[in-house]
Amino acid sequence: MSDRCVGLEPMKNANLKRGLHLALYLVLFTGFTSWSQIEIDTSYTAEKLVKQILIGNGVLVGPVSYKGPKHAMGYFNDQMVNVHLEEGIVLTSGNAFFVQGPNRVPDKGWASMTAGDADLNTITTGVTHDAAVLEFDFVTSSEFLSFNYVFGSEEYLEYVGSKYNDVFGFFIDGPGLDHVNLAVLPETNTPITVNNINHKKNKKFYFDNGFQNTSHPFIWDNRKKKPIRNKRYGKTAKKPPYEVQYDGFTRVLEARCKVVPNEVYHIKLAIADVADYILDSGVFLEGGSFRSFGEEVVVMKNPFETPQKDILQVPKKRIPRVFLKPKRIRLAETQLPQPPAELPMTNQELFNIEFEFDSYDIPNNYTNRLQQLFGLVADHPHAAVKIVGHTDNVGSEDYNFKLSAMRSKAVAGYLVGKGIESSRIKTVSYGETQPIHANSTEMGRTRNRRVEFIVEWQPELNTANYTRNRIVDNKP
């Protein structure tokens, strides 16, 4: 097994959150079942889904492509965290709208009658069909890449162990990696399929949500296209516990891989039916979880930017009217100031601050760290800082959002008090929505109660000073 890319233990970071959501739901929305369903939107482009939904800290993305039916991919929002993820991208082997619950049939599916995928054919038991494939290039700022996902299927429970072994894969290529599949069982190289995680095998990673028809002696078999005897007839009915259509799904799993910062990698996220086109399977990718982290943090270079001509670029709103009279002025040949090599362009954990529970007071032990941040910004007049506040998942979402905002403002106040112009500071708040560790442990919650700093090079800052020095008046 490679020591660079592994599947990790499931992240059980939504239990408390799910309980809070459920309590609120019971109090306010009893009788309104639509509130509990997963919301699906297939109108998003592949680029928007990746760059605005999936990507988290420390990653820059290049070209994005998608191959498959449009209805097979979409944005999902799951306020009741039925699949233990709140939002993100869903890729399916059928129809994305078919993930919505409640589960009232055991064999729902959409046959698009499209091609499968050659890579997926190599890791399952048969030929694939109806593939949905999302691909993009990216670079990272640190040496580890990770993201969270859940796999679900209508092949559960009836077809476990059969040839209908629906499959998905995350194939990564780049320096040191040659088409490695990250969608594997924790600490193994075993691909995740219906037959490898289910109610019988590796069941610690599995949630049963099967529909059981106990009221009719015969039921319709979608594959055989005929009625068959119902083995559960007359037994005690068991209601599916989750408001999702799939008869079963995995726990939240983390794909993690070691990469080389600032090197271009390519990832292929794919899912498909196996052996036929009938019953659906899907993989949920958690929004904001595709991120990089580690002890090594570099200034990210963006190899995907379109090259710009080497000309003076001054925002139009800053150009005095006299600039529009070429007979009266000329521009010096000097270029805009360039960022120094040592200036961090993205989040550095060196400057992160962790807060006490339910507090926005800056801990005393972070004074030196803030002083370092102040010194960096003060020494570079064309640098701006974005202050990003976060919380753990204890408490309501609304409260945590306000708490994260107070944490951001507390740090901004410190920098302003030291003399940094407020125009060079931007505060952002995400509440509990972007954890970097599992909230199921005290250590994880401590890491999540944080403020991050993103230092950005903005040459338009202080342009009044250097622009004035660069204009030579040509009076007639």
PELINKA-V244094 format. One record per pair of residues at least 4 apart in sequence whose ideal C-beta (glycine too) atoms are under 7 Angstrom apart, sorted by the first residue. I is the first residue (numbers start at 1). J is the second residue. D is the distance in Angstrom with one decimal. If there is no record, write none. Layout:
BEGIN
I,J,D + I,J,D
END
This chain:
BEGIN
1,188,6.9 + 1,189,5.2 + 2,180,6.4 + 4,176,6.3 + 4,177,6.6 + 4,257,6.3 + 4,258,4.2 + 5,177,6.7 + 5,180,4.8 + 5,182,5.6 + 5,257,3.9 + 5,258,6.9 + 6,187,6.2 + 6,256,5.9 + 7,182,7.0 + 7,184,4.3 + 7,185,5.7 + 7,186,4.7 + 7,187,6.9 + 7,188,6.9 + 7,253,6.2 + 7,255,6.3 + 8,186,5.6 + 8,254,4.2 + 8,256,5.4 + 9,186,5.2 + 10,205,6.1 + 10,251,3.5 + 10,252,5.2 + 10,253,5.4 + 11,148,6.1 + 11,252,4.8 + 11,254,5.6 + 11,438,4.4 + 12,438,6.5 + 12,440,4.4 + 13,393,6.8 + 13,435,6.0 + 13,438,4.4 + 13,439,4.1 + 13,440,5.5 + 14,18,5.3 + 14,81,4.8 + 14,84,4.4 + 15,19,6.6 + 15,440,6.7 + 16,20,6.5 + 16,393,5.9 + 16,394,6.5 + 16,439,7.0 + 17,21,6.3 + 17,81,6.2 + 17,393,4.6 + 18,22,6.2 + 18,81,4.7 + 19,23,6.4 + 20,24,6.5 + 20,396,6.4 + 21,25,6.1 + 21,79,6.4 + 21,80,5.5 + 21,81,6.4 + 22,26,6.4 + 23,27,6.5 + 24,28,6.0 + 25,29,5.1 + 25,35,6.3 + 25,36,6.6 + 25,80,6.6 + 26,30,5.8 + 29,35,4.5 + 36,80,4.9 + 36,243,4.4 + 37,100,5.1 + 37,101,5.9 + 37,243,5.7 + 38,76,5.5 + 38,78,4.6 + 38,82,6.2 + 38,99,5.8 + 38,100,5.3 + 38,101,7.0 + 38,244,6.1 + 39,76,6.8 + 39,77,4.4 + 40,74,5.1 + 40,76,5.7 + 40,96,5.2 + 40,97,5.2 + 40,99,6.7 + 40,100,6.2 + 41,74,5.6 + 41,75,4.5 + 42,70,6.1 + 42,71,5.6 + 42,73,6.9 + 42,74,3.9 + 42,96,5.5 + 44,48,4.8 + 44,49,4.8 + 44,74,6.6 + 44,75,5.0 + 45,49,7.0 + 46,50,6.4 + 46,64,5.0 + 46,65,6.6 + 46,66,3.7 + 46,134,6.1 + 47,51,5.8 + 47,64,4.4 + 48,52,5.1 + 49,53,5.1 + 49,54,6.4 + 49,75,6.2 + 49,89,5.0 + 50,54,5.0 + 50,55,6.4 + 50,61,5.9 + 50,64,4.8 + 50,136,5.5 + 51,55,5.8 + 51,61,5.4 + 53,75,6.1 + 53,88,6.2 + 53,89,5.9 + 53,287,4.8 + 54,88,6.6 + 54,89,5.6 + 54,285,5.9 + 54,287,6.2 + 54,290,4.8 + 55,59,5.2 + 55,61,5.8 + 55,290,5.2 + 56,288,4.3 + 56,289,5.8 + 56,290,5.7 + 56,291,3.4 + 56,434,6.5 + 57,291,4.7 + 57,347,5.2 + 58,140,5.7 + 58,141,4.0 + 58,142,5.5 + 58,291,5.6 + 58,292,3.7 + 58,293,6.5 + 58,346,5.8 + 58,347,6.1 + 59,138,5.5 + 59,140,5.6 + 59,290,6.1 + 59,291,6.0 + 59,292,5.6 + 60,138,6.4 + 60,139,5.1 + 60,300,5.6 + 60,302,5.3 + 60,304,6.8 + 61,136,5.5 + 61,138,4.9 + 62,136,6.5 + 62,137,3.8 + 62,138,6.6 + 62,304,3.6 + 63,136,6.5 + 63,137,5.9 + 64,136,4.3 + 65,135,5.1 + 66,73,6.3 + 66,133,7.0 + 66,134,5.2 + 67,133,4.5 + 68,72,4.9 + 68,73,6.5 + 68,114,6.6 + 68,131,5.9 + 68,132,3.6 + 68,133,5.8 + 69,112,4.6 + 69,114,6.1 + 71,95,5.1 + 71,96,6.1 + 72,91,6.8 + 72,92,5.0 + 72,94,6.6 + 72,95,6.8 + 72,96,6.2 + 72,112,6.7 + 72,132,4.1 + 73,91,5.3 + 73,96,6.3 + 73,132,5.5 + 73,134,6.7 + 74,90,5.8 + 74,96,4.0 + 75,89,6.6 + 76,87,6.3 + 76,88,6.2 + 76,90,4.6 + 76,284,6.4 + 77,87,4.7 + 78,82,5.5 + 78,83,6.1 + 78,85,6.3 + 78,86,5.8 + 78,87,6.7 + 79,86,7.0 + 80,243,6.2 + 81,85,6.6 + 81,86,5.7 + 82,101,6.9 + 82,242,4.5 + 82,243,4.9 + 82,244,4.7 + 83,150,4.9 + 83,152,6.6 + 83,244,5.9 + 83,249,5.8 + 83,284,5.5 + 84,150,6.6 + 84,252,5.0 + 85,148,7.0 + 85,150,6.0 + 85,252,6.4 + 85,284,5.4 + 85,286,4.7 + 86,433,7.0 + 87,287,4.5 + 88,284,5.9 + 88,285,4.9 + 88,286,4.6 + 88,287,3.9 + 89,285,4.5 + 90,96,5.4 + 90,99,6.1 + 90,282,5.4 + 90,284,5.2 + 91,132,4.6 + 91,134,6.2 + 91,269,6.4 + 91,271,4.9 + 91,282,6.5 + 91,283,5.3 + 92,96,5.2 + 92,99,6.8 + 92,132,6.2 + 92,271,6.6 + 92,280,5.6 + 92,281,6.8 + 92,282,4.0 + 93,130,4.8 + 93,132,6.7 + 93,166,6.2 + 93,271,5.5 + 93,272,5.3 + 93,273,4.4 + 93,280,5.7 + 93,281,4.9 + 94,98,5.7 + 94,109,5.2 + 94,110,3.6 + 94,112,6.8 + 94,130,6.4 + 94,280,3.4 + 95,110,3.7 + 95,280,6.7 + 98,108,5.5 + 98,110,5.9 + 98,245,5.7 + 98,280,5.2 + 99,244,6.1 + 99,245,5.6 + 99,246,6.5 + 99,282,5.5 + 100,245,6.1 + 101,242,6.8 + 101,243,3.8 + 101,244,4.5 + 101,245,5.3 + 102,240,6.6 + 102,243,5.4 + 103,209,5.9 + 103,211,4.7 + 103,240,4.2 + 103,244,6.8 + 103,245,5.3 + 103,247,6.7 + 104,211,6.4 + 105,211,6.2 + 106,158,6.5 + 106,210,6.9 + 106,211,4.7 + 106,247,6.2 + 107,154,6.0 + 107,222,4.2 + 107,279,5.6 + 108,154,5.6 + 108,245,5.6 + 108,280,6.5 + 109,154,5.9 + 109,278,4.8 + 109,279,4.1 + 109,280,4.6 + 110,280,6.1 + 111,130,6.9 + 111,277,3.8 + 111,278,5.9 + 112,130,4.8 + 112,277,7.0 + 113,277,5.8 + 114,130,5.3 + 115,131,6.4 + 116,120,6.5 + 116,121,6.5 + 116,127,6.1 + 116,128,3.1 + 116,129,4.8 + 116,131,5.0 + 116,272,5.0 + 117,121,6.9 + 117,128,5.5 + 117,131,4.0 + 117,133,6.0 + 117,270,5.1 + 117,272,5.4 + 119,169,6.1 + 119,171,5.7 + 119,268,7.0 + 119,270,6.6 + 120,124,6.2 + 120,128,4.7 + 120,131,6.6 + 120,167,5.3 + 120,169,5.7 + 120,270,5.7 + 120,272,5.0 + 121,127,6.1 + 121,128,5.5 + 123,167,6.1 + 123,169,6.0 + 123,181,6.4 + 123,191,4.2 + 124,128,6.8 + 124,165,5.2 + 124,167,4.0 + 124,193,5.7 + 124,274,5.1 + 125,163,5.9 + 125,165,4.6 + 125,274,6.6 + 126,163,5.3 + 126,165,6.8 + 126,274,4.9 + 126,275,4.4 + 127,275,6.9 + 128,167,6.9 + 128,272,3.7 + 128,273,6.5 + 128,274,5.6 + 129,272,6.3 + 129,273,4.7 + 129,276,6.8 + 129,277,4.9 + 130,272,6.0 + 130,273,4.8 + 130,277,5.3 + 131,270,5.9 + 131,271,6.9 + 131,272,3.9 + 132,270,7.0 + 132,271,5.5 + 133,268,6.4 + 133,270,4.3 + 134,269,4.5 + 135,266,6.9 + 135,267,6.8 + 135,268,4.7 + 136,267,6.5 + 137,264,5.6 + 137,265,6.9 + 137,266,5.2 + 137,304,7.0 + 138,265,5.8 + 138,267,6.9 + 139,262,5.6 + 139,263,6.6 + 139,264,5.7 + 139,300,6.1 + 139,303,6.6 + 140,145,5.8 + 140,259,5.6 + 140,261,5.4 + 140,292,3.5 + 141,261,5.8 + 141,292,5.6 + 141,297,5.7 + 141,298,5.7 + 141,300,4.8 + 141,346,4.7 + 142,261,5.8 + 142,292,4.3 + 142,293,5.2 + 142,294,3.8 + 142,296,5.7 + 142,297,5.4 + 143,258,6.0 + 143,259,6.4 + 143,261,6.0 + 143,294,4.1 + 143,296,4.8 + 144,256,6.3 + 144,258,6.0 + 144,292,6.2 + 144,293,5.4 + 144,294,4.5 + 145,257,4.9 + 145,259,5.1 + 145,292,5.4 + 146,254,5.7 + 146,255,6.4 + 146,256,4.3 + 146,291,6.5 + 147,255,5.6 + 147,285,6.5 + 147,286,6.8 + 147,289,4.6 + 147,290,4.2 + 148,252,5.5 + 148,254,5.4 + 148,286,4.0 + 148,289,4.3 + 149,253,5.8 + 149,255,6.6 + 149,283,5.8 + 149,284,6.2 + 149,285,5.2 + 149,286,6.7 + 150,249,5.6 + 150,250,5.5 + 150,252,5.7 + 150,284,4.4 + 151,168,6.1 + 151,192,5.6 + 151,249,6.4 + 151,250,4.8 + 151,283,5.1 + 152,244,6.9 + 152,246,3.6 + 152,248,6.7 + 152,249,3.3 + 152,281,6.8 + 152,282,5.4 + 153,166,5.3 + 153,194,5.3 + 153,246,5.8 + 153,248,6.5 + 153,281,3.9 + 154,246,5.9 + 154,247,5.7 + 154,279,4.1 + 154,280,5.1 + 154,281,6.9 + 155,159,4.4 + 155,164,5.3 + 155,166,5.3 + 155,194,4.5 + 155,279,5.5 + 155,281,6.4 + 156,160,6.3 + 156,194,6.6 + 156,198,6.1 + 156,210,6.4 + 156,247,4.1 + 156,248,3.3 + 157,199,5.9 + 157,210,4.9 + 157,247,5.9 + 157,248,6.5 + 159,164,4.4 + 159,194,6.9 + 160,194,6.1 + 160,195,6.4 + 160,198,4.5 + 160,200,6.4 + 161,195,6.0 + 163,275,4.6 + 164,274,5.9 + 164,275,5.1 + 164,276,6.6 + 164,279,7.0 + 165,193,5.0 + 165,194,5.2 + 165,195,4.6 + 165,274,4.9 + 166,193,6.7 + 166,194,5.2 + 166,273,5.7 + 166,274,5.2 + 166,281,3.8 + 167,191,6.5 + 167,193,4.6 + 167,272,6.4 + 167,274,5.9 + 168,183,5.7 + 168,192,6.9 + 168,270,6.3 + 168,271,3.8 + 168,283,4.7 + 169,181,4.9 + 169,183,5.0 + 169,191,6.6 + 169,270,5.5 + 170,181,6.4 + 170,182,4.1 + 170,183,4.6 + 170,255,5.7 + 170,267,6.4 + 170,269,5.5 + 171,179,5.2 + 171,181,5.6 + 171,267,7.0 + 171,268,4.3 + 172,177,5.4 + 172,180,5.4 + 172,182,6.1 + 172,257,6.1 + 172,265,6.1 + 172,267,4.9 + 173,177,6.1 + 173,178,6.5 + 173,179,5.5 + 173,265,6.7 + 173,266,4.7 + 174,259,6.6 + 174,263,6.0 + 174,264,6.5 + 174,265,3.3 + 174,266,6.4 + 175,260,4.8 + 175,263,4.8 + 176,260,6.6 + 181,191,6.2 + 182,255,3.8 + 182,257,5.8 + 183,191,6.3 + 183,192,5.1 + 183,255,6.5 + 184,188,5.8 + 184,189,5.5 + 184,190,5.7 + 184,191,5.9 + 184,192,6.5 + 185,190,4.3 + 185,192,6.3 + 185,196,6.4 + 185,202,6.4 + 190,196,5.8 + 191,196,6.7 + 192,196,5.9 + 192,197,5.8 + 192,250,7.0 + 194,198,6.3 + 196,201,6.5 + 196,202,6.4 + 197,201,6.8 + 197,202,4.7 + 197,205,5.1 + 197,206,5.4 + 197,250,5.5 + 198,203,7.0 + 198,206,5.9 + 198,248,6.6 + 199,203,5.6 + 199,206,6.0 + 199,208,5.4 + 199,248,6.7 + 202,206,6.8 + 205,250,5.2 + 205,251,5.1 + 206,248,6.2 + 206,250,6.1 + 207,242,7.0 + 207,248,6.4 + 207,249,5.5 + 207,251,6.8 + 208,248,5.5 + 209,240,4.7 + 209,241,6.3 + 209,242,4.8 + 209,244,6.3 + 209,246,6.2 + 209,247,5.7 + 209,248,5.6 + 209,249,6.7 + 210,240,6.6 + 210,247,4.5 + 210,248,6.4 + 211,240,5.6 + 211,247,6.4 + 212,232,5.2 + 212,237,6.1 + 212,238,5.3 + 213,219,5.5 + 213,230,6.2 + 213,232,6.5 + 214,232,5.0 + 214,233,6.3 + 214,234,6.5 + 214,235,5.0 + 214,237,4.6 + 216,230,5.9 + 216,233,6.7 + 217,229,6.9 + 217,230,5.7 + 217,233,4.8 + 218,227,4.4 + 218,228,6.7 + 218,229,6.1 + 218,230,5.9 + 219,227,6.7 + 219,228,6.3 + 219,230,4.6 + 220,227,5.6 + 221,226,6.0 + 221,228,4.7 + 222,278,6.1 + 223,278,6.3 + 224,228,6.7 + 246,282,6.9 + 259,263,7.0 + 259,265,6.0 + 261,296,6.1 + 261,298,4.5 + 262,298,5.6 + 262,300,6.2 + 262,301,5.5 + 264,303,5.9 + 269,285,7.0 + 271,281,6.3 + 271,282,6.8 + 271,283,5.1 + 273,277,5.6 + 273,281,6.9 + 288,433,6.9 + 288,434,5.0 + 293,436,6.8 + 297,348,4.8 + 297,349,6.7 + 299,341,7.0 + 299,343,6.8 + 299,344,6.1 + 299,345,4.9 + 300,345,5.7 + 300,346,5.3 + 310,335,6.9 + 312,331,5.9 + 312,335,6.9 + 312,336,6.7 + 313,336,6.3 + 314,318,5.7 + 314,319,5.8 + 314,463,6.4 + 314,467,6.4 + 315,460,5.7 + 318,463,5.6 + 319,323,4.3 + 322,328,6.2 + 322,329,6.2 + 323,329,6.4 + 325,329,6.8 + 328,473,6.8 + 328,474,5.6 + 329,471,5.8 + 329,472,6.9 + 329,473,6.3 + 329,474,6.0 + 330,472,5.6 + 330,474,5.9 + 331,470,6.5 + 332,470,4.6 + 332,472,6.8 + 334,470,6.0 + 336,459,4.5 + 337,382,5.5 + 337,459,5.6 + 339,343,5.0 + 339,457,3.7 + 340,380,6.9 + 343,380,6.0 + 343,383,6.2 + 343,455,6.5 + 343,457,6.0 + 344,348,4.9 + 344,455,5.0 + 345,455,7.0 + 345,456,6.6 + 345,457,6.5 + 346,454,6.0 + 347,452,4.9 + 347,453,6.7 + 347,454,5.2 + 351,369,6.0 + 351,372,6.9 + 351,373,5.0 + 351,453,4.3 + 352,450,5.4 + 352,451,6.9 + 352,452,5.5 + 353,362,6.6 + 353,366,4.8 + 353,369,6.6 + 353,411,6.7 + 353,450,6.4 + 353,451,4.7 + 354,446,6.0 + 354,447,6.9 + 354,449,5.8 + 354,450,5.0 + 355,359,5.5 + 355,360,6.5 + 355,363,6.9 + 355,407,5.8 + 355,449,4.7 + 355,450,6.9 + 356,363,6.6 + 357,449,6.8 + 360,403,6.4 + 360,406,3.9 + 360,407,4.5 + 360,410,5.0 + 362,366,6.0 + 362,410,5.7 + 362,411,6.6 + 362,414,6.5 + 366,370,5.9 + 367,371,6.3 + 368,372,6.6 + 369,373,6.7 + 370,374,6.2 + 370,414,5.8 + 371,375,6.3 + 372,376,6.5 + 373,377,6.5 + 373,453,5.9 + 374,378,5.8 + 374,415,6.0 + 374,418,5.0 + 374,420,6.7 + 375,379,6.0 + 376,380,6.7 + 376,455,6.5 + 377,383,5.3 + 377,385,5.4 + 377,420,5.6 + 377,424,6.8 + 377,455,6.9 + 378,420,6.6 + 381,461,6.7 + 381,462,5.2 + 382,457,6.2 + 382,458,6.1 + 382,459,5.3 + 382,461,5.0 + 382,462,6.5 + 383,455,5.6 + 383,456,6.9 + 383,457,6.0 + 384,424,4.6 + 384,426,6.9 + 384,456,5.1 + 384,458,4.8 + 384,461,6.3 + 385,424,6.7 + 385,425,5.8 + 385,453,5.8 + 385,455,5.3 + 386,426,4.8 + 386,428,6.1 + 386,454,4.2 + 386,456,6.5 + 387,408,4.7 + 387,411,5.1 + 387,412,5.4 + 387,425,6.6 + 387,427,4.9 + 387,451,6.1 + 387,453,6.1 + 388,408,6.8 + 388,428,4.8 + 388,430,6.7 + 388,451,6.6 + 388,452,4.4 + 388,454,6.7 + 389,404,3.6 + 389,405,6.0 + 389,407,4.2 + 389,408,3.7 + 389,429,4.6 + 389,430,6.9 + 389,451,5.3 + 390,404,5.5 + 390,430,5.5 + 390,434,5.9 + 390,448,6.0 + 390,450,5.2 + 391,400,4.1 + 391,403,5.2 + 391,404,5.0 + 391,431,5.7 + 391,432,5.1 + 391,448,6.8 + 391,449,5.9 + 392,432,6.4 + 392,439,5.4 + 392,445,3.8 + 392,448,4.5 + 392,449,5.4 + 393,432,4.4 + 393,439,4.4 + 394,445,6.9 + 395,399,4.7 + 395,400,5.4 + 396,400,6.8 + 397,401,6.3 + 397,431,6.0 + 397,432,6.4 + 398,402,6.7 + 399,403,6.2 + 400,404,6.3 + 400,431,4.2 + 400,432,4.5 + 401,405,6.6 + 401,429,6.0 + 401,431,3.6 + 402,406,6.6 + 403,407,6.6 + 404,408,6.6 + 404,429,4.2 + 404,430,6.1 + 404,431,4.9 + 405,409,6.3 + 405,429,4.0 + 406,410,6.3 + 407,411,6.9 + 407,451,5.2 + 408,412,6.2 + 408,427,3.9 + 408,428,6.6 + 408,429,5.6 + 408,451,6.2 + 409,413,6.1 + 409,427,5.9 + 410,414,6.9 + 411,415,6.8 + 411,451,5.4 + 412,416,6.3 + 412,425,5.0 + 412,427,5.2 + 413,417,6.1 + 414,418,6.6 + 415,420,4.3 + 415,425,6.0 + 416,420,6.0 + 416,422,5.4 + 416,425,6.9 + 420,424,5.9 + 420,425,6.4 + 424,461,6.3 + 430,434,4.7 + 435,439,5.8 + 435,448,4.6 + 436,447,5.8 + 436,448,6.3 + 437,443,7.0 + 437,444,3.6 + 437,447,4.2 + 437,448,6.0 + 438,444,4.3 + 439,444,5.5 + 439,445,5.4 + 439,448,6.3 + 440,444,6.4 + 441,445,7.0 + 442,446,6.3 + 443,447,6.6 + 444,448,6.4 + 445,449,6.5 + 462,466,7.0 + 463,467,5.1 + 464,468,6.3 + 465,469,6.9 + 466,470,6.2 + 467,471,6.7
END
